[in-house]
Amino acid sequence: MLNVSVVSPEAVLYEGTTDSVVAPAFDGEVGILTGHAPMLALLGKGVLRLGGGAQKFNVEGGFLQVVDNAVRVVTEKASPAV
């Protein structure tokens, strides 16, 4: 499982565990599963999906960090997606 946190300047939008993360990097989507290599990516504008779409957030800018099955998303702007 991945430990995930999604943070914007206004609030912590999500803290918990999930089995997958799909994020809108500035140059295309990136998928993260358990055991992913350490990574740092700039975010673009799009939908961040956790657990195959169980949780979705509209994000714009910021970065994503993956280290030891921990995924940290720090975004400039975020809101829950429908």
C-alpha positions as CSV (number, residue, x, y, z in Angstrom):
1,M,0.0,0.0,0.0
2,L,1.0,3.6,-0.6
3,N,0.8,6.3,2.1
4,V,-0.6,9.3,0.4
5,S,-0.9,13.0,1.4
6,V,-2.5,15.7,-0.9
7,V,-1.8,19.2,0.4
8,S,-2.7,22.6,-1.0
9,P,-2.0,26.1,0.6
10,E,-5.6,26.1,1.9
11,A,-5.9,22.6,3.4
12,V,-4.8,19.0,3.7
13,L,-7.2,17.4,1.2
14,Y,-6.3,13.7,1.8
15,E,-4.1,11.6,4.1
16,G,-4.4,7.9,4.0
17,T,-3.5,4.7,2.1
18,T,-4.3,3.5,-1.4
19,D,-3.1,1.0,-3.9
20,S,-2.4,3.4,-6.8
21,V,-2.0,7.0,-7.8
22,V,-2.3,8.6,-11.2
23,A,-1.1,12.2,-11.4
24,P,-1.1,14.8,-14.2
25,A,2.6,15.6,-14.5
26,F,3.5,18.7,-16.6
27,D,4.5,16.4,-19.6
28,G,1.8,13.7,-19.3
29,E,0.2,11.3,-16.7
30,V,2.4,9.3,-14.3
31,G,1.2,6.2,-12.5
32,I,2.5,5.1,-9.1
33,L,2.2,1.6,-7.6
34,T,3.7,0.0,-4.5
35,G,7.4,-0.4,-4.8
36,H,7.9,2.6,-7.2
37,A,11.4,4.0,-7.5
38,P,12.0,7.3,-5.8
39,M,10.8,10.2,-8.0
40,L,10.1,13.9,-8.0
41,A,7.8,15.3,-10.7
42,L,6.3,18.7,-11.5
43,L,2.6,18.7,-11.7
44,G,0.5,20.2,-14.5
45,K,-3.2,20.8,-14.6
46,G,-5.6,17.9,-14.5
47,V,-7.2,15.2,-12.3
48,L,-5.3,13.4,-9.6
49,R,-6.8,9.9,-9.1
50,L,-6.2,7.7,-6.0
51,G,-7.1,4.0,-5.9
52,G,-8.4,3.7,-9.5
53,G,-10.6,6.8,-9.2
54,A,-12.1,6.2,-5.7
55,Q,-10.8,9.6,-4.8
56,K,-10.3,12.4,-7.4
57,F,-9.0,15.9,-7.1
58,N,-8.6,18.7,-9.7
59,V,-5.0,19.9,-9.3
60,E,-3.0,22.7,-10.9
61,G,0.8,23.1,-10.5
62,G,3.0,21.9,-7.7
63,F,5.0,18.7,-7.4
64,L,4.7,15.0,-6.5
65,Q,7.3,13.1,-4.5
66,V,7.6,9.3,-4.1
67,V,9.9,7.8,-1.5
68,D,9.6,4.4,0.2
69,N,5.9,3.9,-0.7
70,A,5.0,7.4,0.5
71,V,3.5,9.7,-2.1
72,R,3.4,13.4,-1.2
73,V,1.5,15.7,-3.5
74,V,1.9,19.5,-2.9
75,T,-0.2,21.5,-5.2
76,E,-0.7,25.2,-5.8
77,K,-4.5,24.8,-6.3
78,A,-6.7,21.8,-5.6
79,S,-10.4,20.9,-5.2
80,P,-12.4,17.6,-5.0
81,A,-13.4,16.3,-8.5
82,V,-16.7,14.7,-9.3
